[in-house]
Amino acid sequence: MTKQQDFSMWSVNFILFCLANFLYYGAFYLYIPGGPPADIGLVGGAFGLSSFIIRPYLGKLANEWGRKRMMLLGTISFALLFLLFGRVTGVVPLVVLRLAHGVCLAMYLAASAAYIADYAPVDRRGEVLGIYQTCSVVSMAVFPAAGIWILQHTQSYPFLFNVTFVTALVCFFVLLPLKET
């Protein structure tokens, strides 16, 4: 049976992969930085810069290590770093933490993009990528509002970071049964 005939949008593998993408981005979007606008820009910039710079190298590493292994490492590291957010005081340690978070995101993104490209049949690749990416867009619509709701009702960033940690941890467990491409 060819990859073409074997692929199904309703396969457990594809559904888990899309759910993992939804949860990973959900954890990403739950985190709402607070503080002066300049600090928020510095922290956000550090995150984006580290993710951008290291992504090509991690893509190569995902080819060597395996896409699933790289996604798992990026996800568990991403989750564990959320446990440190509630303990950080000051902008400099927060920038360092967000630099590390950017590396974790780069690991996940490089590996997941390669995974879905390998997994999708060539003649359906656009359709499959569209559905896969829609999961991240839906999480962008849901999770920031959830983060704001959590903060409004608990007044607790540590609680928000714990919810974010759990969301990323669930993503890790959703990725575990995936088949390597």
N, C-alpha and C positions, 0 to 999 in steps of 0.2 A: 504494500500500500504506500503510495507517495505521500509526501507532506501535504499536498493539495487535498487528497482524499481523506487524510487523517485529521485535518484541522476542523474544529467546530467552535463557534462562538459560545456554545453551551457546554464546552468541556470543563471539567473541574479545574484543570490547569489554567485555562484562560480566565475563568471567573475568579479564581484565587489571585491570579496575577493582577487583575483589574482592581480587586478589593484591596490588595496590598498597596497599589498605587494610590488609591483613594485614602487609605489610612496614613501612608507616609506623608503625602501632601497635607492631610488633615492635621497631623502632628506639627508640621511646618507652619500651617496657617493658624493654629491655636495660639501659638506664641505671639503675644502682642507686646512689643517693647514699650516701655514707659520712660519718661524723662524729658529733658530739654531736647528740642528738635535737632540741635547740632550733634548731641550725643547719639540720638537715634540714627541720624545719618551716618555717623562714624561707625557705629555698630553694624548697621545694615550693609554699609560699604565693605567692611572687612569680610563679612559673610560672603557677599557676592564675588569679591575679588579672589578670595582663596578658592572658591568653587570654580571660578572661571579659569584660573591659572593652572590648576592641577588636573582638571578634567581630562585633557588628552592623554596624560601619563597614566591615569587610572583606567582609561579605556583600553590602553595597551595591556595593562596589568590584568584587566578583566578577561582579555583574550587568553592570557597565560594561566590564570588561576581558575577561571570559570565564572560565568555570569552570576549564577546563583550564589556562589560563595562570596563574591564581591558585594552583591546586594545584601546578603545576610550580615556581613561585616559592617557595611555602611549603615544598615538599619539598627543594629544593636549598639553601635558606637553613638549614633544619633540619639537613640533613646537614653543611653546612660548619661550623656552630656546634659540632658534636661534635669537630671538630679542635682547637678552643680549650680544651675541657674539661681535657685533660691538661696544659695550660700554666697553668691558673688556680691561684693560691695565695691563700687567704683567702676569707672569707665574702662580703664586699662585691662583689668582682669576680664571684663565682659567682652572687650574686643578680642582678647586671646581666645576666649571660649567660643565666640562666634567664628573666628578663623578656623578653629577645629571643627565646628559645626558645618562650615562651608566645605571642608574636605570630606566629611561624611556624606553630605548631599551630593558632591561630585562622584563619590564612589557609587552611590545608589543610581544616580542618573546615567552615568556612563554604562554601568552594567545592565540596567533595566532597558535602556534604549537598544543595546546590542541584543539583549534577550528577546525583545519583542520583534526586532527585525529578523532574527534567526527563526523565531517561532511562526511568524506569519507566512502563509504561502505567497509567493511572488505576485500572483495575479489578484490577491486580496490585501496586499500589504497596506495600501492607503486606508482601506476600510477598517482593518484591524488597528492600525496606529491611531485612527480617528476615534475609535471607541475607547482604546486604552487612554488616550490623552483626555478624553471627556471626563474620565474619572477624576483627574486632577482638577479640572475646571469645576466640577460639581463640588469637590472638597473646598475649593476657593469660595464657593457660594455659601457653604454650610458652616465651616469651622471657624472663620473669623467671628461670625455672629455668636457662635457657641462660646468662644473665648471671652467675648464682651459680656455675654450673659453670665458666665461663671464669675467674672470679676465683679459685676454689679451685684450679684447675689452672695458672694463670699467675701469680697474685699480682700482676697488673698492670692497674691502671685504664687506663693509656694504651692497652694492647692492647684492652681492652673498648671504649674510645671509638673505636678504629679499626674494630672489628667493627661498632659501632653506626653509624659513618659509612658503611661499605660497605653495610649493610642499607638505610639511608635513600637512598643513592645508587642502589642497585638499584631501589628504589621509584620514583625519578625516571625511570629508563630504562623501567620498566614503564608509566609514565603517558604517555610520549611518543607511542606509536601510537594513543592513545584519540582518538575522534572528539569534537569539541566538540558540546555539546548546543545 
